[in-house]
C-alpha cells in the first residue's frame, strides 16, 4: 500500500510517499524557519500563505522522488489537527482535491500520532521489538506529552505539560541569549561550546504526576540572565560567548533531565517494553543520549530528519488506519486543538 502523506500543521510544508507504513519512498519538506526567524516565532497568517505557495511543488517533488504518478497511489493522508487552523486548512483541502481527482482513499491523521509512527519508518517494527505496550514521549514546540501505546490506534494520555512545551521553552531561552530561531537547535549548538561550570537550574518537576511544567524554568533563565547582566541588554555590547554557552548548556540539561525522569517513572509505573521518542525536540542529541543511557528498556528514536514535522510520519500512521478497511473521509475538517488519547 503506497500512501501520500501531507503535513502542514505549523511552518513546514511536507509531503512524502511511504509503502506499507515502513518503507520511505520520498520525503520532501519545505521549511519556513528563515521566514519566521525575524519574528522570533511562527506567524500563523504568514505560515498559511506560504503553505499555499509551496504545496503543489512539494507534492510534485514527493511523487517524482518516489517515481510514481498520483493515480498509482492507494491513498492520501493528511494532518487535520492539532495545529494552526489556517495552516491545517491548506493541507486538508489540498489532500481532498488530490484524492477526489483520482478516486483515492482519504484519511485524516492526528499530528501527535504521526510523531509516534515516525518510529515505524526506515524499516523498523517497534510492535515486534521491543513490542507493546510502549511509553511515547512526544516533545515539540507545542506539545510535551507522555502517551501509553497499548497497540495500534490504542493510546492513553498519562502526562502532559501544564503550561509551556519543551520546544517553546527552548525558543524563549534562545531569544534571551540572542541565539536565533528555532531555539532547540540553537541552544544545542551553543551548549557544545561550554567550558567551566555554571550553577544548575532547579529541575522543573511536578510532584505526584507524570505532567511537565517549564514556565518556571523560563522565568529562572530570565533571572539568571539578568544577574549576568546580559538581559535586557541596553548598551549594545556583544554578549560574552562563554556565558551564553554555559547558560545554554545548563538550561538544556534541566529540560532533558525533567523529560527523561518523568518518562522513566512512567516506564516503571506501566511496566512497558520500550520507549518511543517523537517530535522536534526528540532530535536533541543530549535527550537521545540520556534516554538511551538511563532507560532500563529499549528506546526507539527516529532519525533526526523524521523527528521534525514531515509527511512520512503521517503516511506511516495512515497505513495502520487503512489496512483493515477502506474509508473516504470527504467530510474531514480541521481540529486545531485535537488531542491524542
C-alpha positions as CSV (number, residue, x, y, z in Angstrom):
1,X,0.0,0.0,0.0
2,X,1.5,3.3,-1.1
3,X,0.3,6.4,0.7
4,X,1.0,10.1,0.1
5,X,1.3,11.9,3.5
6,X,0.7,15.7,3.7
7,X,1.7,17.7,6.8
8,X,1.0,21.4,7.3
9,X,0.2,21.8,11.0
10,X,2.7,24.6,11.6
11,X,5.5,26.1,9.4
12,X,6.7,23.1,7.3
13,X,5.0,22.2,4.1
14,X,5.8,18.5,3.8
15,X,4.8,15.6,1.6
16,X,6.1,12.0,1.5
17,X,5.3,8.7,-0.1
18,X,5.5,5.6,2.2
19,X,4.9,2.0,1.3
20,X,3.3,-0.3,3.8
21,X,3.8,2.0,6.7
22,X,7.6,1.5,6.9
23,X,9.4,1.9,3.6
24,X,10.2,5.6,2.8
25,X,10.0,6.2,-0.9
26,X,10.3,10.0,-0.7
27,X,10.4,12.7,1.9
28,X,10.2,16.4,0.9
29,X,10.0,19.3,3.5
30,X,9.9,23.0,2.7
31,X,10.8,24.8,5.9
32,X,9.7,28.3,6.7
33,X,12.2,28.8,9.5
34,X,14.1,31.6,7.8
35,X,10.9,33.4,7.0
36,X,9.7,33.4,10.7
37,X,13.2,33.9,12.2
38,X,12.9,37.7,12.2
39,X,9.7,37.5,14.3
40,X,11.2,35.1,16.9
41,X,8.4,32.7,16.3
42,X,5.8,31.4,13.8
43,X,3.4,34.0,12.5
44,X,0.2,32.0,11.6
45,X,-1.0,34.1,8.7
46,X,2.4,34.1,7.0
47,X,2.6,30.4,7.5
48,X,-0.7,29.7,5.9
49,X,0.1,31.8,2.8
50,X,3.5,30.1,2.4
51,X,1.8,26.7,2.5
52,X,-0.4,27.8,-0.4
53,X,2.7,28.8,-2.4
54,X,4.7,25.6,-1.7
55,X,2.1,22.9,-1.5
56,X,1.9,21.9,-5.2
57,X,5.7,21.9,-5.8
58,X,6.3,19.9,-2.7
59,X,3.7,17.2,-3.6
60,X,5.0,17.1,-7.2
61,X,8.6,16.6,-5.9
62,X,7.5,13.9,-3.5
63,X,5.8,11.9,-6.3
64,X,8.8,12.4,-8.6
65,X,11.2,11.2,-6.0
66,X,9.1,8.1,-5.4
67,X,8.9,7.6,-9.2
68,X,5.1,7.4,-9.0
69,X,2.1,9.1,-10.6
70,X,-0.7,10.3,-8.4
71,X,-3.1,7.7,-9.8
72,X,-0.7,4.9,-8.8
73,X,-1.2,5.7,-5.1
74,X,-3.6,3.8,-2.8
75,X,-4.4,6.7,-0.6
76,X,-3.8,10.2,0.6
77,X,-3.3,11.0,4.3
78,X,-3.2,14.5,5.9
79,X,-2.8,16.1,9.3
80,X,-6.1,17.5,10.4
81,X,-5.0,18.6,13.9
82,X,-3.7,19.7,16.2
83,X,-2.0,22.8,14.8
84,X,-2.6,26.2,13.3
85,X,-6.1,26.4,11.9
86,X,-5.2,28.2,8.7
87,X,-2.2,26.0,8.0
88,X,-4.2,22.8,8.6
89,X,-6.9,24.0,6.2
90,X,-4.4,24.3,3.4
91,X,-3.2,20.7,3.9
92,X,-6.7,19.2,4.3
93,X,-8.2,20.9,1.3
94,X,-5.2,20.1,-0.9
95,X,-5.4,16.4,0.2
96,X,-9.2,16.3,-0.6
97,X,-8.5,17.7,-4.1
98,X,-5.8,15.2,-4.8
99,X,-7.9,12.3,-3.5
100,X,-11.0,13.3,-5.4
101,X,-9.1,13.8,-8.6
102,X,-8.0,10.1,-8.8
103,X,-10.6,8.4,-6.5
104,X,-8.1,7.7,-3.8
105,X,-8.7,6.8,-0.2
106,X,-8.5,9.8,2.1
107,X,-7.8,9.7,5.8
108,X,-7.2,12.4,8.4
109,X,-4.3,11.8,10.9
110,X,-3.6,13.3,14.3
111,X,-0.3,15.1,14.2
112,X,0.8,13.6,17.5
113,X,0.0,10.1,16.3
114,X,2.2,10.9,13.3
115,X,5.1,11.7,15.6
116,X,4.7,8.3,17.2
117,X,4.6,6.4,13.9
118,X,7.8,8.1,12.8
119,X,9.4,5.3,14.8
120,X,8.0,2.8,12.3
121,X,9.8,4.2,9.4
122,X,13.1,3.2,7.9
123,X,12.2,-0.5,8.2
124,X,11.6,-0.5,12.0
125,X,8.9,-2.6,13.6
126,X,8.5,-1.5,17.3
127,X,5.5,-3.7,17.8
128,X,7.8,-6.7,17.3
129,X,10.9,-5.3,19.1
130,X,10.6,-4.2,21.8
131,X,6.8,-4.8,21.5
132,X,3.7,-3.3,23.0
133,X,3.0,-1.7,25.4
134,X,5.2,1.4,24.8
135,X,5.6,4.8,26.5
136,X,5.8,7.5,23.9
137,X,7.3,10.9,24.7
138,X,6.2,13.5,22.2
139,X,8.1,16.7,22.6
140,X,7.9,19.7,20.3
141,X,7.3,23.4,20.2
142,X,3.6,22.9,21.0
143,X,3.5,19.6,22.9
144,X,5.2,17.7,25.7
145,X,3.1,14.6,26.2
146,X,3.5,11.1,27.6
147,X,1.4,8.6,25.9
148,X,0.8,4.9,26.8
149,X,0.5,3.0,23.5
150,X,-1.1,-0.4,24.1
151,X,-1.5,-1.3,20.4
152,X,-2.1,0.2,17.0
153,X,-4.6,3.0,17.5
154,X,-4.8,2.4,21.2
155,X,-3.4,5.5,23.0
156,X,-3.8,6.8,26.6
157,X,-2.6,10.2,27.7
158,X,-0.7,9.8,31.0
159,X,1.2,13.1,31.3
160,X,1.4,16.4,29.6
161,X,2.8,19.9,30.1
162,X,0.7,22.1,32.3
163,X,1.9,25.3,30.7
164,X,4.7,25.6,28.2
165,X,6.1,22.9,25.9
166,X,9.7,22.0,25.9
167,X,10.3,23.4,22.4
168,X,8.6,26.6,23.4
169,X,10.9,26.9,26.4
170,X,14.0,26.4,24.2
171,X,12.7,29.2,21.9
172,X,12.3,31.6,24.8
173,X,15.8,30.8,26.2
174,X,17.3,31.3,22.7
175,X,15.7,34.7,22.4
176,X,17.1,35.7,25.8
177,X,20.6,34.6,24.8
178,X,20.2,36.0,21.3
179,X,20.8,32.7,19.6
180,X,18.1,32.9,17.0
181,X,15.1,30.8,15.9
182,X,14.3,27.9,16.1
183,X,15.6,27.7,19.7
184,X,16.2,24.0,20.2
185,X,19.0,23.6,17.6
186,X,20.4,27.0,18.6
187,X,20.6,26.0,22.3
188,X,22.1,22.7,21.5
189,X,24.8,24.2,19.2
190,X,25.7,26.9,21.8
191,X,25.8,24.3,24.6
192,X,28.6,22.4,22.8
193,X,31.0,25.3,23.4
194,X,30.6,25.1,27.2
195,X,33.7,25.4,29.3
196,X,33.8,25.6,33.1
197,X,30.8,25.4,35.5
198,X,27.5,27.2,35.7
199,X,25.1,27.0,38.6
200,X,22.5,24.4,37.9
201,X,18.9,25.3,37.2
202,X,16.4,23.7,39.6
203,X,14.8,20.8,37.8
204,X,11.1,21.6,36.9
205,X,9.3,18.7,38.5
206,X,5.5,18.3,39.1
207,X,5.1,16.1,42.2
208,X,2.8,13.0,42.2
209,X,2.2,13.3,38.5
210,X,3.6,12.4,35.1
211,X,3.0,16.0,34.0
212,X,5.6,18.6,33.0
213,X,5.9,22.3,33.7
214,X,8.5,24.5,32.0
215,X,7.2,28.0,32.7
216,X,9.2,28.3,35.9
217,X,12.4,27.3,34.1
218,X,11.9,30.1,31.6
219,X,11.5,32.6,34.4
220,X,14.7,31.2,36.0
221,X,16.5,31.8,32.8
222,X,15.4,35.4,32.7
223,X,16.5,36.0,36.3
224,X,19.9,34.2,35.7
225,X,20.5,36.3,32.5
226,X,19.6,39.5,34.5
227,X,22.1,38.5,37.2
228,X,24.8,38.0,34.5
229,X,24.0,41.4,33.0
230,X,23.1,40.1,29.6
231,X,19.3,40.6,29.7
232,X,17.9,43.0,29.0
233,X,20.8,44.4,27.1
234,X,20.9,48.2,27.0
235,X,24.3,49.2,25.9
236,X,24.5,47.1,22.7
237,X,27.7,45.4,23.8
238,X,28.2,41.9,22.5
239,X,27.3,39.0,24.8
240,X,30.1,37.0,26.3
241,X,30.0,33.8,24.3
242,X,31.2,31.6,27.2
243,X,28.5,32.9,29.5
244,X,25.9,32.2,26.8
245,X,27.3,28.7,26.2
246,X,27.3,27.9,29.9
247,X,23.7,29.1,30.4
248,X,22.5,27.2,27.3
249,X,24.1,24.0,28.5
250,X,22.5,24.2,31.9
251,X,19.1,25.1,30.5
252,X,19.3,22.2,28.1
253,X,20.3,19.8,30.8
254,X,17.4,20.9,33.1
255,X,14.8,20.2,30.3
256,X,16.4,16.9,29.4
257,X,16.5,15.7,33.0
258,X,12.9,16.6,33.5
259,X,11.7,14.7,30.4
260,X,13.9,11.7,31.0
261,X,13.0,11.4,34.7
262,X,9.2,11.6,34.1
263,X,9.4,9.2,31.1
264,X,11.2,6.6,33.1
265,X,8.8,7.0,36.0
266,X,6.0,6.1,33.6
267,X,8.0,3.2,32.3
268,X,8.2,1.7,35.8
269,X,4.5,2.5,36.6
270,X,3.1,0.9,33.5
271,X,5.6,-1.9,33.0
272,X,6.2,-1.2,29.3
273,X,8.6,-2.9,27.0
274,X,10.1,0.2,25.4
275,X,10.2,3.9,24.9
276,X,9.4,5.8,21.7
277,X,10.6,9.4,21.2
278,X,9.0,11.7,18.7
279,X,8.6,15.4,17.9
280,X,11.2,18.1,17.0
281,X,12.8,18.1,20.5
282,X,13.5,14.4,20.1
283,X,16.2,15.4,17.6
284,X,18.1,16.8,20.6
285,X,21.4,14.9,21.0
286,X,21.5,15.1,24.8
287,X,17.9,13.8,25.1
288,X,18.6,10.9,22.8
289,X,21.8,10.1,24.6
290,X,20.4,10.3,28.2
291,X,17.2,8.5,27.5
292,X,19.1,5.6,25.9
293,X,21.7,5.6,28.6
294,X,19.4,5.6,31.6
295,X,16.4,3.6,30.3
296,X,16.0,0.0,31.6
297,X,14.1,-0.8,28.4
298,X,14.8,-0.4,24.7
299,X,14.5,3.1,23.3
300,X,13.3,3.7,19.7
301,X,14.2,7.1,18.3
302,X,13.6,8.1,14.7
303,X,16.4,9.7,12.7
304,X,16.6,13.5,13.3
305,X,15.1,14.3,9.9
306,X,12.0,12.3,10.9
307,X,11.6,13.9,14.4
308,X,10.7,17.3,13.0
309,X,7.4,17.7,11.1
310,X,7.3,15.6,7.9
311,X,4.7,13.9,5.7
312,X,6.3,10.5,6.1
313,X,5.1,10.1,9.6
314,X,1.5,11.0,8.5
315,X,1.6,8.4,5.7
316,X,3.1,5.8,8.1
317,X,0.3,6.3,10.6
318,X,-2.3,6.2,7.9
319,X,-1.3,2.7,6.8
320,X,-2.4,1.3,10.1
321,X,-5.7,3.1,9.8
322,X,-6.4,1.9,6.3
323,X,-5.0,-1.7,6.2
324,X,-8.1,-3.1,7.9
325,X,-10.7,-1.3,5.7
326,X,-11.1,1.4,3.1
327,X,-12.5,4.8,4.1
328,X,-13.3,8.0,2.2
329,X,-13.3,10.9,4.7
330,X,-14.8,13.6,2.4
331,X,-16.3,15.3,5.5
332,X,-12.9,15.7,7.1
333,X,-12.4,19.0,8.9
334,X,-9.5,20.6,10.8
335,X,-9.4,20.3,14.6
336,X,-6.8,22.8,15.9
337,X,-7.0,21.5,19.5
338,X,-7.2,17.8,18.6
339,X,-5.8,15.6,21.4
340,X,-4.4,12.0,21.4
341,X,-5.7,9.5,24.0
